[in-house]
Amino acid sequence: MMSTDKDGTSEEKRQSDAERKLRDLLAQERQRNEDLVNRMKYLQADFENYQKRTEREMQQVEERAVLGLVTRLLSVLDELELASANVAKHGEGRVVSEGIKMVYRNLNSVMKTAGLRRIEAVGMPFDPRLHEAVEKVDGSGELDRVVEEIRSGYTFRGQVLRPSMVKVELAVKKAGEPEARANE
């Protein structure tokens, strides 16, 4: 026998309403849980992207700092190279000459470790991206070719830091060939 309350609702109906409310509440909580898990996944992805971006930015800052140092040290490298050449040429002070050469080799090694590379110039075809022609002489070859290096050029981690100042032997012009020459 079904019991009814004063207001006329049966116990089964009350129980069914309570179960429906619990199912609705459970569904809401599951949806809320799913939303929180999704938000957590997005936050985690954002954080990982932030970490990667920060790491890249730190590498760029380091690279710019090293580039600044290398640029400032280029003149020291040039002066040591010139001093070494002059002492050796004039035959004065073998010990001084060896000392200068040792300092030059050590500084050059440190610069190479930092990413500095000397541009090969003498004997190479003239390349305006790597070489700056400061003198031109007539030649007999088919290509404009570097015959003397006035000042060394360098790349830093694959980018030209300073082009080589060079003397260029100009290629022989063929009849009807346009005048595309070194540094024109």
C-alpha positions as CSV (number, residue, x, y, z in Angstrom):
1,M,0.0,0.0,0.0
2,M,1.2,3.4,-1.0
3,S,1.5,6.0,1.7
4,T,0.6,9.6,1.0
5,D,1.4,12.7,3.0
6,K,-0.9,15.4,4.0
7,D,-0.1,17.3,0.9
8,G,-1.0,14.3,-1.3
9,T,2.4,13.3,-2.6
10,S,3.4,9.7,-2.4
11,E,6.6,8.5,-0.9
12,E,7.7,6.9,-4.2
13,K,7.3,10.3,-5.9
14,R,9.4,12.0,-3.2
15,Q,12.0,9.3,-3.6
16,S,12.0,9.6,-7.4
17,D,12.3,13.4,-7.1
18,A,15.2,13.1,-4.7
19,E,17.0,10.6,-7.1
20,R,16.4,12.9,-10.1
21,K,17.8,15.9,-8.0
22,L,20.9,13.7,-7.1
23,R,21.4,12.7,-10.7
24,D,21.1,16.3,-11.8
25,L,23.6,17.4,-9.1
26,L,26.0,14.6,-10.1
27,A,25.8,15.6,-13.8
28,Q,26.5,19.2,-12.8
29,E,29.5,18.2,-10.7
30,R,30.8,16.0,-13.5
31,Q,30.5,18.9,-15.9
32,R,32.2,21.2,-13.4
33,N,35.0,18.7,-13.0
34,E,35.5,18.3,-16.8
35,D,35.6,22.1,-17.1
36,L,38.2,22.4,-14.3
37,V,40.3,19.6,-15.9
38,N,40.2,21.4,-19.3
39,R,41.1,24.7,-17.7
40,M,44.0,23.0,-15.9
41,K,45.2,21.6,-19.3
42,Y,45.1,25.0,-20.9
43,L,47.0,26.5,-18.0
44,Q,49.6,23.8,-18.2
45,A,50.1,24.4,-21.9
46,D,50.3,28.1,-21.3
47,F,53.0,27.6,-18.6
48,E,55.0,25.3,-20.9
49,N,54.9,27.9,-23.7
50,Y,55.9,30.6,-21.2
51,Q,58.9,28.4,-20.1
52,K,60.0,27.9,-23.8
53,R,59.6,31.6,-24.6
54,T,61.6,32.6,-21.6
55,E,64.3,30.2,-22.4
56,R,64.5,31.5,-26.0
57,E,64.6,35.1,-24.7
58,M,67.4,34.3,-22.3
59,Q,69.4,32.7,-25.1
60,Q,68.9,35.8,-27.2
61,V,70.0,38.1,-24.4
62,E,73.1,35.9,-23.9
63,E,73.9,36.0,-27.6
64,R,73.5,39.8,-27.7
65,A,75.9,40.1,-24.7
66,V,78.5,37.9,-26.3
67,L,78.1,39.7,-29.6
68,G,78.8,43.0,-27.9
69,L,81.9,41.6,-26.2
70,V,83.2,40.1,-29.4
71,T,82.7,43.3,-31.3
72,R,84.6,45.3,-28.7
73,L,87.4,42.7,-28.7
74,L,87.9,42.8,-32.5
75,S,90.1,45.9,-32.3
76,V,92.3,44.2,-29.7
77,L,92.6,41.1,-32.0
78,D,93.5,43.4,-34.9
79,E,96.2,45.3,-32.9
80,L,97.7,42.1,-31.6
81,E,97.9,40.7,-35.1
82,L,99.5,43.9,-36.4
83,A,102.0,44.0,-33.5
84,S,102.9,40.4,-34.1
85,A,103.5,41.0,-37.8
86,N,105.6,44.1,-37.2
87,V,107.8,42.6,-34.5
88,A,108.4,39.5,-36.7
89,K,109.0,41.7,-39.8
90,H,111.6,43.9,-38.1
91,G,113.3,41.1,-36.3
92,E,113.2,42.8,-32.9
93,G,112.7,41.1,-29.6
94,R,112.1,37.4,-30.3
95,V,110.7,37.0,-26.7
96,V,108.3,39.9,-27.2
97,S,107.3,38.5,-30.5
98,E,106.6,35.1,-29.0
99,G,104.7,36.7,-26.1
100,I,102.5,38.7,-28.5
101,K,101.8,35.6,-30.6
102,M,100.8,33.6,-27.5
103,V,98.4,36.3,-26.4
104,Y,97.0,36.5,-29.9
105,R,96.5,32.7,-30.1
106,N,94.8,32.6,-26.7
107,L,92.5,35.6,-27.5
108,N,91.7,34.1,-30.9
109,S,90.8,30.7,-29.3
110,V,88.5,32.4,-26.8
111,M,86.8,34.3,-29.7
112,K,86.4,31.1,-31.7
113,T,84.8,29.4,-28.7
114,A,82.3,32.3,-28.5
115,G,81.4,31.8,-32.1
116,L,83.7,34.2,-34.0
117,R,85.1,32.9,-37.3
118,R,87.6,34.6,-39.6
119,I,86.4,35.1,-43.2
120,E,88.7,33.4,-45.7
121,A,89.6,36.0,-48.2
122,V,92.9,35.7,-50.1
123,G,92.5,33.5,-53.2
124,M,88.7,33.4,-52.9
125,P,86.2,34.8,-55.4
126,F,85.1,38.3,-54.4
127,D,81.8,38.2,-52.5
128,P,80.4,41.6,-51.6
129,R,78.6,40.1,-48.6
130,L,81.9,39.0,-47.1
131,H,84.5,41.3,-48.6
132,E,84.8,45.1,-48.9
133,A,86.9,46.1,-51.9
134,V,89.3,48.9,-51.0
135,E,91.6,48.5,-54.0
136,K,91.1,47.1,-57.5
137,V,93.7,45.9,-60.0
138,D,93.2,44.4,-63.5
139,G,93.4,40.7,-63.7
140,S,93.5,37.8,-66.1
141,G,91.0,35.4,-64.6
142,E,87.3,34.8,-65.3
143,L,86.2,35.9,-61.8
144,D,86.9,38.9,-59.5
145,R,89.3,37.4,-57.0
146,V,90.7,38.6,-53.7
147,V,94.5,38.9,-54.0
148,E,95.3,40.7,-50.7
149,E,93.6,41.1,-47.3
150,I,94.0,44.6,-45.8
151,R,92.0,43.9,-42.7
152,S,90.5,40.6,-41.5
153,G,86.7,40.1,-41.7
154,Y,84.7,38.0,-39.3
155,T,81.4,36.2,-38.9
156,F,79.7,35.6,-35.6
157,R,77.6,32.5,-35.4
158,G,77.0,32.5,-39.1
159,Q,76.3,36.3,-39.6
160,V,78.8,38.7,-41.0
161,L,80.1,40.9,-38.1
162,R,82.6,42.7,-40.2
163,P,83.5,42.2,-43.9
164,S,87.2,41.7,-44.9
165,M,88.8,44.8,-46.4
166,V,90.5,43.4,-49.5
167,K,92.4,44.2,-52.7
168,V,90.5,42.6,-55.7
169,E,91.9,41.4,-59.0
170,L,89.1,42.2,-61.5
171,A,88.1,39.6,-64.0
172,V,88.8,40.0,-67.7
173,K,85.7,41.5,-69.4
174,K,84.3,39.6,-72.3
175,A,82.9,41.5,-75.3
176,G,79.3,42.5,-74.6
177,E,79.4,41.7,-70.9
178,P,77.9,44.3,-68.5
179,E,80.1,46.0,-66.1
180,A,79.1,44.3,-62.8
181,R,82.4,44.7,-60.9
182,A,83.6,44.6,-57.3
183,N,81.9,47.2,-55.1
184,E,80.5,49.3,-57.9
